[in-house]
Amino acid sequence: MKILPTFSFICLLTISPCFPAHAQEETKQKEKAPLLSGVAVSADLVGFAMKACNAKYANMEVGARINILDKYFPAAELGIGDCKREGAETGNIFSTTSPYMRFGLDYNFNKKHNGNRLFGIFRYGFSSFKYDIRNDEFDDPTYHQTISLDLSGQKATAHWLEFGIGLETKLWSFIRLGWSIRYKFRAALSHPEEGKPYYIPGFGKNDSNGWGGTVNLVFDVGKTKRKQKTEKQDQ
């Protein structure tokens, strides 16, 4: 009968280290991120790379966002859309360099506060822009003559919505890297009858819908000490 107490004592010694670990894990799960968990600024590397490579058009933008509970991220993105393209059939040259803006929300699906994030993305985009359409040798379809076409300073206004997903991870200290894929739906567009724009700043090629993406370099310029401690514990 002495074997039973000895065996029980050995089992107790074996499983006793598990209790603090289990309690610590429960504490981590119950601990919530602070209401204001930080502020970040970012830049989309794709647009600047496209501009450097002389692409037909490029959206060069920077952004800012607020971290609420490490779950909700209200965001704003401001940029300059640049495009110069010659039509293959008409020879018309379309050009614009105009601003745009987006406002929306990122939702973090990752419940662990370990610095890695899986986002659901929503944006409302807007641009009021000017553009030029020119052609030194335009074939007039009515009078069948070659004339000079100059539609400078045309004004247009566009509204659109974006839905997508994104991933983000910490590279070092306050520096993060993220990417996103977005589906864009054009909600409204007004322009002169003389010529519609080929490109919408911030949206891309003028169409009813389309796809886009970003690769963002993110800087956490403001992060609470409590959140930093939580991330270290979860890693």
SEMI-730543 format. One record per residue (C-alpha): residue number from 0; chain; x, z, y. Coordinates in pm, whole numbers. Layout:
REM SEMI-730543
ATOM  num  cadena      px      pz      py
ATOM  NUM       A       X       Z       Y
...
This chain:
REM SEMI-730543
ATOM  num  cadena      px      pz      py
ATOM    0       A       0       0       0
ATOM    1       A     300      35     230
ATOM    2       A     338    -345     228
ATOM    3       A      20    -399     433
ATOM    4       A     128    -197     743
ATOM    5       A     472    -358     731
ATOM    6       A     321    -708     712
ATOM    7       A      83    -631    1000
ATOM    8       A     370    -504    1214
ATOM    9       A     571    -823    1149
ATOM   10       A     272   -1046    1240
ATOM   11       A     220    -851    1562
ATOM   12       A     584    -904    1663
ATOM   13       A     553   -1276    1581
ATOM   14       A     246   -1352    1792
ATOM   15       A     306   -1106    2079
ATOM   16       A     520   -1354    2285
ATOM   17       A     224   -1592    2289
ATOM   18       A       2   -1358    2489
ATOM   19       A     198   -1373    2819
ATOM   20       A     231   -1752    2790
ATOM   21       A    -141   -1790    2725
ATOM   22       A    -225   -1562    3017
ATOM   23       A      12   -1753    3242
ATOM   24       A    -150   -2084    3140
ATOM   25       A    -495   -1946    3219
ATOM   26       A    -369   -1830    3559
ATOM   27       A    -237   -2180    3633
ATOM   28       A    -569   -2337    3536
ATOM   29       A    -765   -2094    3756
ATOM   30       A    -533   -2129    4057
ATOM   31       A    -659   -2384    4303
ATOM   32       A    -468   -2585    4557
ATOM   33       A    -513   -2470    4918
ATOM   34       A    -781   -2630    5130
ATOM   35       A    -526   -2813    5345
ATOM   36       A    -251   -2906    5099
ATOM   37       A     -51   -3136    5322
ATOM   38       A     -26   -3441    5545
ATOM   39       A     154   -3765    5455
ATOM   40       A     253   -4094    5617
ATOM   41       A     329   -4416    5429
ATOM   42       A     434   -4780    5458
ATOM   43       A     331   -5070    5234
ATOM   44       A     650   -5238    5110
ATOM   45       A     472   -5551    4984
ATOM   46       A     368   -5678    5327
ATOM   47       A     712   -5636    5480
ATOM   48       A     872   -5805    5177
ATOM   49       A     630   -6101    5206
ATOM   50       A     716   -6135    5575
ATOM   51       A    1089   -6129    5497
ATOM   52       A    1037   -6402    5236
ATOM   53       A     847   -6622    5483
ATOM   54       A     525   -6611    5283
ATOM   55       A     218   -6798    5414
ATOM   56       A      68   -6469    5523
ATOM   57       A     158   -6100    5522
ATOM   58       A     -23   -5772    5592
ATOM   59       A     232   -5529    5737
ATOM   60       A      85   -5181    5755
ATOM   61       A     146   -4808    5780
ATOM   62       A     -90   -4530    5684
ATOM   63       A    -165   -4160    5716
ATOM   64       A    -373   -3924    5508
ATOM   65       A    -476   -3559    5470
ATOM   66       A    -457   -3372    5139
ATOM   67       A    -763   -3152    5081
ATOM   68       A    -747   -2931    4766
ATOM   69       A    -507   -3189    4617
ATOM   70       A    -824   -3379    4523
ATOM   71       A    -967   -3547    4833
ATOM   72       A    -743   -3763    5055
ATOM   73       A    -908   -3901    5371
ATOM   74       A    -689   -4195    5476
ATOM   75       A    -636   -4440    5761
ATOM   76       A    -431   -4759    5748
ATOM   77       A    -327   -4965    6052
ATOM   78       A    -145   -5293    6039
ATOM   79       A     -62   -5637    6172
ATOM   80       A    -172   -5947    5985
ATOM   81       A      50   -6252    6027
ATOM   82       A     -23   -6604    5904
ATOM   83       A      89   -6960    5971
ATOM   84       A     -29   -7233    5736
ATOM   85       A     -60   -7610    5746
ATOM   86       A    -355   -7759    5559
ATOM   87       A    -249   -7997    5282
ATOM   88       A    -546   -8232    5338
ATOM   89       A    -612   -8215    5712
ATOM   90       A    -268   -8127    5845
ATOM   91       A    -430   -7865    6070
ATOM   92       A    -201   -7573    6150
ATOM   93       A    -369   -7231    6144
ATOM   94       A    -188   -6935    6298
ATOM   95       A    -264   -6576    6391
ATOM   96       A     -89   -6244    6449
ATOM   97       A    -353   -5977    6494
ATOM   98       A    -422   -5610    6416
ATOM   99       A    -654   -5460    6158
ATOM  100       A    -754   -5115    6038
ATOM  101       A    -894   -4947    5730
ATOM  102       A   -1055   -4606    5682
ATOM  103       A   -1158   -4442    5357
ATOM  104       A   -1094   -4188    5085
ATOM  105       A    -868   -4147    4782
ATOM  106       A    -990   -3923    4499
ATOM  107       A    -731   -3767    4268
ATOM  108       A    -847   -3758    3903
ATOM  109       A    -541   -3559    3787
ATOM  110       A    -649   -3193    3767
ATOM  111       A    -292   -3066    3725
ATOM  112       A    -111   -2996    4051
ATOM  113       A     219   -3137    3925
ATOM  114       A     279   -3401    4191
ATOM  115       A     150   -3697    3985
ATOM  116       A    -178   -3852    4096
ATOM  117       A    -430   -4100    3961
ATOM  118       A    -645   -4224    4247
ATOM  119       A    -984   -4380    4283
ATOM  120       A    -974   -4572    4612
ATOM  121       A   -1239   -4669    4866
ATOM  122       A   -1177   -4839    5202
ATOM  123       A   -1375   -4989    5488
ATOM  124       A   -1175   -5258    5669
ATOM  125       A   -1223   -5411    6013
ATOM  126       A   -1042   -5671    6223
ATOM  127       A   -1124   -5831    6556
ATOM  128       A    -870   -6109    6590
ATOM  129       A    -771   -6431    6764
ATOM  130       A    -641   -6744    6595
ATOM  131       A    -528   -7097    6676
ATOM  132       A    -601   -7426    6501
ATOM  133       A    -387   -7721    6610
ATOM  134       A    -308   -8073    6500
ATOM  135       A    -118   -8331    6706
ATOM  136       A    -249   -8618    6492
ATOM  137       A    -608   -8530    6406
ATOM  138       A    -830   -8809    6267
ATOM  139       A   -1165   -8786    6443
ATOM  140       A   -1433   -8850    6174
ATOM  141       A   -1690   -8958    6436
ATOM  142       A   -1496   -9202    6653
ATOM  143       A   -1229   -9283    6392
ATOM  144       A    -951   -9223    6637
ATOM  145       A    -633   -9020    6619
ATOM  146       A    -649   -8743    6878
ATOM  147       A    -482   -8411    6949
ATOM  148       A    -673   -8107    6822
ATOM  149       A    -618   -7780    7008
ATOM  150       A    -847   -7486    6932
ATOM  151       A    -645   -7203    7081
ATOM  152       A    -763   -6846    7129
ATOM  153       A   -1056   -6862    6887
ATOM  154       A   -1213   -6517    6834
ATOM  155       A   -1351   -6375    6510
ATOM  156       A   -1463   -6040    6372
ATOM  157       A   -1456   -5938    6005
ATOM  158       A   -1576   -5638    5805
ATOM  159       A   -1501   -5574    5437
ATOM  160       A   -1497   -5309    5162
ATOM  161       A   -1224   -5229    4911
ATOM  162       A   -1248   -5052    4574
ATOM  163       A    -952   -4983    4348
ATOM  164       A    -724   -4754    4152
ATOM  165       A    -375   -4626    4227
ATOM  166       A     -89   -4423    4081
ATOM  167       A     156   -4205    4267
ATOM  168       A     454   -3991    4166
ATOM  169       A     722   -3783    4334
ATOM  170       A    1067   -3940    4361
ATOM  171       A    1260   -3667    4538
ATOM  172       A    1168   -3371    4755
ATOM  173       A     905   -3499    5003
ATOM  174       A     946   -3868    4910
ATOM  175       A     686   -4030    4686
ATOM  176       A     617   -4379    4550
ATOM  177       A     274   -4523    4473
ATOM  178       A      98   -4849    4399
ATOM  179       A    -262   -4966    4402
ATOM  180       A    -479   -5257    4293
ATOM  181       A    -789   -5326    4502
ATOM  182       A   -1092   -5551    4480
ATOM  183       A   -1198   -5671    4826
ATOM  184       A   -1553   -5765    4918
ATOM  185       A   -1614   -5936    5253
ATOM  186       A   -1923   -5780    5412
ATOM  187       A   -1949   -5980    5737
ATOM  188       A   -1764   -6247    5933
ATOM  189       A   -1843   -6402    6271
ATOM  190       A   -1645   -6695    6413
ATOM  191       A   -1692   -7003    6638
ATOM  192       A   -1853   -7312    6487
ATOM  193       A   -1554   -7527    6585
ATOM  194       A   -1338   -7392    6306
ATOM  195       A   -1348   -7098    6065
ATOM  196       A   -1033   -6891    6011
ATOM  197       A    -822   -6961    5704
ATOM  198       A    -700   -6602    5692
ATOM  199       A    -839   -6260    5790
ATOM  200       A    -582   -5995    5893
ATOM  201       A    -582   -5710    5642
ATOM  202       A    -817   -5892    5406
ATOM  203       A    -620   -6201    5311
ATOM  204       A    -736   -6556    5252
ATOM  205       A   -1085   -6606    5391
ATOM  206       A   -1320   -6590    5093
ATOM  207       A   -1623   -6386    4988
ATOM  208       A   -1406   -6163    4769
ATOM  209       A   -1056   -6129    4631
ATOM  210       A    -785   -5902    4492
ATOM  211       A    -501   -5725    4666
ATOM  212       A    -235   -5466    4601
ATOM  213       A       7   -5230    4770
ATOM  214       A     337   -5059    4690
ATOM  215       A     364   -4758    4918
ATOM  216       A     660   -4544    5013
ATOM  217       A     505   -4208    5101
ATOM  218       A     651   -3918    5298
ATOM  219       A     489   -3574    5271
ATOM  220       A     561   -3462    5625
ATOM  221       A     351   -3147    5592
ATOM  222       A     307   -2953    5269
ATOM  223       A     205   -2589    5226
ATOM  224       A     450   -2350    5058
ATOM  225       A     183   -2244    4812
ATOM  226       A     137   -2603    4696
ATOM  227       A     513   -2651    4652
ATOM  228       A     525   -2338    4436
ATOM  229       A     231   -2459    4227
ATOM  230       A     395   -2798    4162
ATOM  231       A     718   -2630    4044
ATOM  232       A     524   -2408    3802
ATOM  233       A     335   -2703    3652
ATOM  234       A     644   -2919    3598
